[in-house]
Amino acid sequence: MPMNSVDLRAERALRVMRDGSPNFYMSFGAIASGASQYVSVEDQWPKARKYQPLMNIVITNNSDEAIDLEVNGQAYAKLPSGVIWTDTDSPVWTFKLTNNDATAVSSGEITANLSSPPMSQSEYTRYRTLYS
């Protein structure tokens, strides 16, 4: 019996959860003192739409400035200079970096890497057993 569109969508969703997503990388340009840079995941990376929500974010701050991070419109963390910060298992739709330091951040000193990790084999087996 051929699969209908609902079955195909469910199979695709399970495959995406099983395999995870590619990494979506961004290097930020210069951020002036007091300025911010806002990122909407689906606007920045159109190919990320089929993997949303991305569940893992890694921010690397190689600048000499401290920055504030907002995730999904909520104040989330203060990132001091020279830190690699990560959060997993929380959906990321948007994020904003704000430079609250007295000096500007140079281009390329802050990077972001977002992805959705693959599920474990036991999780995949449980899903296949429950929903097939």
Buried (B, 14 or more C-beta within 10 A) or exposed (E): EEEEEEEEEBEEEBEBBBBBBEEBEBEBEBBEEEEBBEBEBBEBBEEBEEBBBBBBBBBBBBBEBBBBBBBEEEEBBEBEBEBEBEBEEEEBBBBBBBBEBEEBBBEEBBBBBBBBBBBEEEEBEEBEEEEE
